[in-house]
Amino acid sequence: MTPLAERLVRSSDGIAVHAYLAHAPRDPHDPAPGHPGPTPVVWSHATGLHGRVFDTAIAALDALAPGRYASTTFDFRGHGNTPAPPDWDVDWDGYGDDAQCVARDARDRARAPVIGVGHSMGGAGIIMAALRDPSPFAALVVCEPILFPPEVRASPHGDNPLSAGARRRRTHFASAREARANFAAKPPLAALDARVLTDYVAHGFAPVDPAEPDAAVELKCAPELEARTYEMGARHATWEALGRLVVPTWVVAGAVAPAQPSAFARRIAERIPGATYLEWADLGHFAPLEDPERLARLVHEVADAVAPRT
C-alpha cells in the first residue's frame, strides 16, 4: 500500500483534525468508467492511541478487494498530530465533532456514504456522529464502544484505575526501539499485533530533538488528557439516544468480562434497531488491533451487506 496522504479537516473549537487517506490502486481486471467508485471507510481510534494504528487493517482490507475501498483514518483532538483546544475540559462531545467532520469530508470526497469503523472511544465518537447526522454513513462497525447505561453514570466517580495508570504513563524513551520493547513486554499493548504495535510507536511518539530523529522520543498524547478522557467517558448520555440510531450497525465485543466495556456491548446492540452483535471471545478489548485481518474481513462483509457488488 502506498503511504497515506495527510489532510487537515476543520472541526469545532478551531481544531484542524489530522486525517490520513489511503487509496489502493484499482484492480486492473475491474471494469473501468461507469463502475462504482471506491467505498469510503473511516477508521476511528481508541483513547490514548492515534489513527495510524489501523494501517495494518487498512492494508488487509485493500488486499481483500483491490481498488474497492478508499480509507480515511484520523487523530482525535489531543491524540497523535491533532492538538487539543486550549483549556479544553475534555468533553466527549468534542470527540463526536471530530468524527462527524471527518465522516462528512470522506463522504463528500467520495460522493458516497461511508462505513464508519470505531474502537472503544472511537466507537462512541462514530455513534455520536451518526446520531447527530446519519446522512454521511452507510453502516457502522463499532468494537466495544464506550457507552454506559444510566446506572453506571449515576454511580460515584471515585478512583479510576485507567486514569490513574494514564497519569503514571512513561512519556520519554531513549529511542523508539526502547519504547516498542517496553510496550511489547507488558499488558495491555503487548496483546497488539506486532505490526500494529510498531505503527503505534512510530506515529505515537515524536523525536525530542527533530534534528536527531533516531534518538530520544516522547509521547504525543499527554497523560493528563488521556486520564481526563477516561474520567469523562462515563458522563456523556449517548446511551439513551441509541434507539434513534438509523444506520445499520454491527457491535463487536471481545471476551466478556464484568465491569468492562465488553459487558455492555450486547446491551448496546439490543438498543440499536436492527443491530448485529458479534463476540470474538478469543480476543480482548483491543480485538481490532489484536487481529486486524479479522476486522478487515468484517468490514468487507458489512460492505457487501449494505452495498453488494455484482
FENWO-V221218 format. One record per residue. N is the residue number from 1. PSI is psi in radians with two decimals (999 if undefined). BURIAL is b if it has 24 or more other C-alpha atoms within 12 Angstrom, else e. Layout:
n->(N & N)
psi->(PSI & PSI)
burial->(BURIAL & BURIAL)
This chain:
n->(1 & 2 & 3 & 4 & 5 & 6 & 7 & 8 & 9 & 10 & 11 & 12 & 13 & 14 & 15 & 16 & 17 & 18 & 19 & 20 & 21 & 22 & 23 & 24 & 25 & 26 & 27 & 28 & 29 & 30 & 31 & 32 & 33 & 34 & 35 & 36 & 37 & 38 & 39 & 40 & 41 & 42 & 43 & 44 & 45 & 46 & 47 & 48 & 49 & 50 & 51 & 52 & 53 & 54 & 55 & 56 & 57 & 58 & 59 & 60 & 61 & 62 & 63 & 64 & 65 & 66 & 67 & 68 & 69 & 70 & 71 & 72 & 73 & 74 & 75 & 76 & 77 & 78 & 79 & 80 & 81 & 82 & 83 & 84 & 85 & 86 & 87 & 88 & 89 & 90 & 91 & 92 & 93 & 94 & 95 & 96 & 97 & 98 & 99 & 100 & 101 & 102 & 103 & 104 & 105 & 106 & 107 & 108 & 109 & 110 & 111 & 112 & 113 & 114 & 115 & 116 & 117 & 118 & 119 & 120 & 121 & 122 & 123 & 124 & 125 & 126 & 127 & 128 & 129 & 130 & 131 & 132 & 133 & 134 & 135 & 136 & 137 & 138 & 139 & 140 & 141 & 142 & 143 & 144 & 145 & 146 & 147 & 148 & 149 & 150 & 151 & 152 & 153 & 154 & 155 & 156 & 157 & 158 & 159 & 160 & 161 & 162 & 163 & 164 & 165 & 166 & 167 & 168 & 169 & 170 & 171 & 172 & 173 & 174 & 175 & 176 & 177 & 178 & 179 & 180 & 181 & 182 & 183 & 184 & 185 & 186 & 187 & 188 & 189 & 190 & 191 & 192 & 193 & 194 & 195 & 196 & 197 & 198 & 199 & 200 & 201 & 202 & 203 & 204 & 205 & 206 & 207 & 208 & 209 & 210 & 211 & 212 & 213 & 214 & 215 & 216 & 217 & 218 & 219 & 220 & 221 & 222 & 223 & 224 & 225 & 226 & 227 & 228 & 229 & 230 & 231 & 232 & 233 & 234 & 235 & 236 & 237 & 238 & 239 & 240 & 241 & 242 & 243 & 244 & 245 & 246 & 247 & 248 & 249 & 250 & 251 & 252 & 253 & 254 & 255 & 256 & 257 & 258 & 259 & 260 & 261 & 262 & 263 & 264 & 265 & 266 & 267 & 268 & 269 & 270 & 271 & 272 & 273 & 274 & 275 & 276 & 277 & 278 & 279 & 280 & 281 & 282 & 283 & 284 & 285 & 286 & 287 & 288 & 289 & 290 & 291 & 292 & 293 & 294 & 295 & 296 & 297 & 298 & 299 & 300 & 301 & 302 & 303 & 304 & 305 & 306 & 307 & 308 & 309 & 310)
psi->(2.44 & 2.70 & 2.57 & 2.38 & 2.52 & 2.50 & 2.47 & 2.30 & 2.22 & 2.27 & -2.88 & 2.98 & 0.40 & 0.23 & 2.38 & 1.92 & 2.29 & 2.03 & 2.69 & 2.20 & 2.31 & 2.09 & 1.81 & 2.56 & 2.50 & 2.47 & 2.19 & -0.32 & -0.06 & 2.46 & 2.57 & -2.51 & 2.44 & -0.40 & 2.51 & 2.51 & 3.07 & 2.51 & 2.14 & 2.39 & 2.28 & 2.23 & 2.21 & 2.06 & 2.98 & 2.95 & 2.36 & -0.11 & -2.63 & 2.98 & -0.47 & -0.08 & -0.21 & 0.07 & -0.75 & -0.73 & -0.68 & -0.77 & -0.69 & -0.67 & -0.76 & -0.64 & -0.51 & -0.58 & 1.44 & 2.28 & -0.11 & -0.50 & 2.55 & 1.81 & 2.54 & 2.20 & 2.92 & 2.84 & 2.11 & 2.76 & 2.34 & 0.00 & 2.59 & -2.21 & -0.02 & 2.16 & 2.74 & 2.60 & 2.58 & 2.33 & 0.48 & 2.42 & 0.21 & 0.79 & 2.21 & -0.26 & -0.54 & -0.65 & -0.67 & -0.67 & -0.76 & -0.79 & -0.68 & -0.80 & -0.64 & -0.70 & -0.75 & -0.73 & -0.75 & -0.71 & -0.79 & -0.67 & -0.67 & -0.29 & 0.68 & 2.60 & 2.66 & 2.76 & 2.04 & 2.16 & 2.09 & 2.49 & 2.18 & -2.07 & -0.68 & -0.55 & -0.72 & -0.76 & -0.73 & -0.71 & -0.76 & -0.74 & -0.74 & -0.51 & -0.66 & -0.75 & 1.77 & -0.25 & -0.51 & -0.15 & 2.36 & -0.55 & 2.82 & 2.44 & 1.93 & 2.24 & 1.91 & 1.03 & 2.55 & 1.49 & 2.19 & 2.50 & 2.89 & -0.64 & -0.51 & -0.75 & -0.46 & -0.23 & 2.72 & 2.41 & 1.47 & -2.46 & 2.38 & 1.95 & -0.56 & -0.80 & -0.65 & -0.73 & -0.66 & -0.71 & -0.38 & 0.01 & 2.38 & 2.29 & -0.28 & 2.45 & 2.71 & -0.40 & 2.87 & -0.60 & -0.77 & -0.71 & -0.80 & -0.75 & -0.66 & -0.84 & -0.51 & -0.28 & -0.10 & 2.69 & 2.79 & -0.30 & -0.23 & -0.40 & -0.26 & 2.57 & 2.45 & -0.64 & -0.65 & -0.74 & -0.70 & -0.75 & -0.63 & -0.82 & -0.75 & -0.63 & -0.14 & -0.10 & 2.63 & 2.60 & 2.38 & -0.68 & 1.84 & -0.38 & -0.27 & 1.30 & -0.29 & 0.09 & -2.49 & 2.58 & 2.73 & 2.61 & 2.37 & -0.69 & 2.00 & 2.29 & -0.65 & -0.68 & -0.72 & -0.77 & -0.78 & -0.57 & -0.78 & -0.76 & -0.59 & -0.13 & -0.43 & 0.06 & -0.32 & 2.52 & 0.68 & -0.48 & -0.83 & -0.37 & -0.08 & -0.52 & -0.25 & 0.01 & 2.09 & 0.01 & 2.32 & 2.26 & 2.40 & 2.19 & 2.19 & 2.38 & 2.58 & -2.75 & 2.25 & 2.26 & 2.51 & 2.49 & 0.33 & 2.83 & -0.54 & -0.50 & -0.35 & -0.08 & -0.77 & -0.70 & -0.64 & -0.84 & -0.67 & -0.46 & -0.33 & 2.11 & 2.16 & 0.17 & 2.67 & 2.33 & 2.31 & 2.48 & 2.11 & 1.43 & -0.26 & -0.01 & 3.01 & -2.75 & -0.50 & 0.47 & -0.84 & -0.33 & -0.25 & -0.64 & 1.31 & -0.51 & -0.66 & -0.69 & -0.77 & -0.72 & -0.69 & -0.78 & -0.71 & -0.73 & -0.69 & -0.73 & -0.72 & -0.59 & -0.65 & -0.38 & 1.22 & 2.52 & 2.43 & 999)
burial->(e & e & e & b & e & e & e & b & b & b & b & e & e & e & b & b & b & b & b & b & b & b & b & b & e & e & e & e & e & e & e & e & e & e & e & e & b & b & b & b & b & b & b & b & b & b & b & b & b & b & b & b & b & b & b & b & b & b & b & b & b & b & e & b & b & b & b & b & b & b & b & b & b & b & b & b & b & b & b & b & b & b & b & b & e & e & e & e & e & b & b & b & b & b & b & b & b & b & b & b & b & b & b & b & b & b & b & e & b & b & e & b & b & b & b & b & b & b & b & b & b & b & b & b & b & b & b & b & b & b & b & b & b & b & b & b & b & b & b & b & b & b & b & b & b & b & b & b & b & e & e & e & e & e & e & e & e & e & e & e & e & b & b & e & e & b & e & e & b & e & b & b & b & b & b & b & b & b & b & b & e & b & b & e & e & e & e & e & b & e & b & b & b & e & b & b & b & b & b & b & b & b & b & b & b & b & b & e & e & e & e & e & e & e & e & e & b & b & b & b & b & b & b & b & b & b & b & b & b & b & b & b & b & b & b & b & b & b & b & e & b & b & e & e & b & b & b & b & b & b & b & b & b & b & b & b & e & e & e & e & b & b & b & b & b & b & b & b & b & e & b & b & e & e & b & b & b & b & b & b & e & e & b & b & b & b & b & b & b & b & b & b & b & b & b & b & b & b & b & b & e & b & b & e & e & e & b & e & e & e)
